[in-house]
Amino acid sequence: MSTNKKYYNDIVRIFPIHSKKEKLYLQNLKEEINEYENVAYDDLVNEFGSPIDVVKAYYDTIDSQYLLKKIKTKRIIEVSCILIIVLVMIVSFRKIYLYEKAYEEFRNSIPAEIEETIEE
């Protein structure tokens, strides 16, 4: 992996939100980073700053209301996904329980032994 790609990936991993604005910023940043060829990671850090500094500088320029709205939206999506997963699991376990119960009733309804008596 090239140092440019590693530096860019370190920045992307730190970003907490990846909406349209952030993706556009990251795309422009990637183009700027790719202008430097065959440079060491430390040279990129000296030119742009550490990955955390780049993210911090971006969020210093962003409107706080926009940021709060995006964080709130992300939180709602995370909670919704967790609730959906939990509900699917509950429904699945209930269905498995009902199928198991029906199987046991079916198994118990079939006689294990048949006793025949022949009378003359």
N, C-alpha and C positions, 0 to 999 in steps of 0.2 A: 504494500500500500504506500502510495507516495505521501510525502510529508504534507503537501497541500490538502490531499483528501483526508488525512488523519486530522489535521487542524480544523478543517471544515466540519467533519463528523463530530469532533469534540464540541464545537459550537452548537450544532443541531441538537445533540443529546441534552444540552443544558436548557434549551428553550422549553418553557413549560407549556406554551400554547403554540399551535401551528395553524393559525387561520390565514386568510388570504394576504393580509398585510405582512405577516411574518414570513410567509413563503416568498413573497416578492422581495422583501429585504434580504432573505437568505440567498435568493437567486442572484441578486446584485452583488452580494458579498462574495459568493462563489466565483463570479466572473472576475472580481477584483483579485481574489486570492490566486486564481489560475493564471493571472498575468505574470506572477512570479514563478519562474521555472527553476528547478534544481536548487532550491534553497532549503536550509535547515529549518526545523521546527522553531528553534529559538529566534531565527531571523523573522519568521512570520509573527511570532509573539512580540518582537521588538517593533515591527511595523504596525500591526493592528491592535496589539494588546493580548492579554491572556483570554481564553475563550469566555471565562466568566466576566471579564471586563467588557468584552464585546456585547454580551447579552445585557449586562447592566447599563451600558451606554445606550443601547437601543431602547430599553424600557424607561430610561430617564427622559427620552424625547417623546414618549407616547403619552397621550391623555390618560389620566388616572381613571376616568369614568369608563373609557373604552376597555382598559385593562380589567377593571372590576367586573364589567359586564361579561367579558370573555371567561374570566375565572369562575364566575357564577354559573355560566352556561356549561362549562366543562364539568363542574361539580354536579349539576343536575343530570347531565348525560351519564356520568359515572354511577350515581345513585340509581338512576333508572335501569341501567344495564345490570347492576347487582340485583335489584328487585326482580327483574325479568328472569334472571338466572335462578334465583331462589324459587320463584313461582313455578318455573318449568321443572325444577327438581321436586318440589312438593307434589305437583300433578303427576310426575313420572313415578315417584314412590307410591302414591295412592293407587295408580293404575297397576303397578307391579303387585301391590298387596291384594288388590281385587282379583287379578289373574291367578295369583297363588291360592287365594281362598277358593276360587271357582275350580281350580285344578284339584285341590284337596277334596272338595265336595264330590267332584266327578270320580276321583279315585276311590273314595269311600262308598259310593253308590254301586260300584261293581263288586259283586261278591267274590271273595277270594277263593272260596271252596263251594262246590255245589254237592249237596248230599241227595242222593237218589235212593229211594227205597222201591224195591220191586215186590209187588204183592201178587199172589196168585189166587 
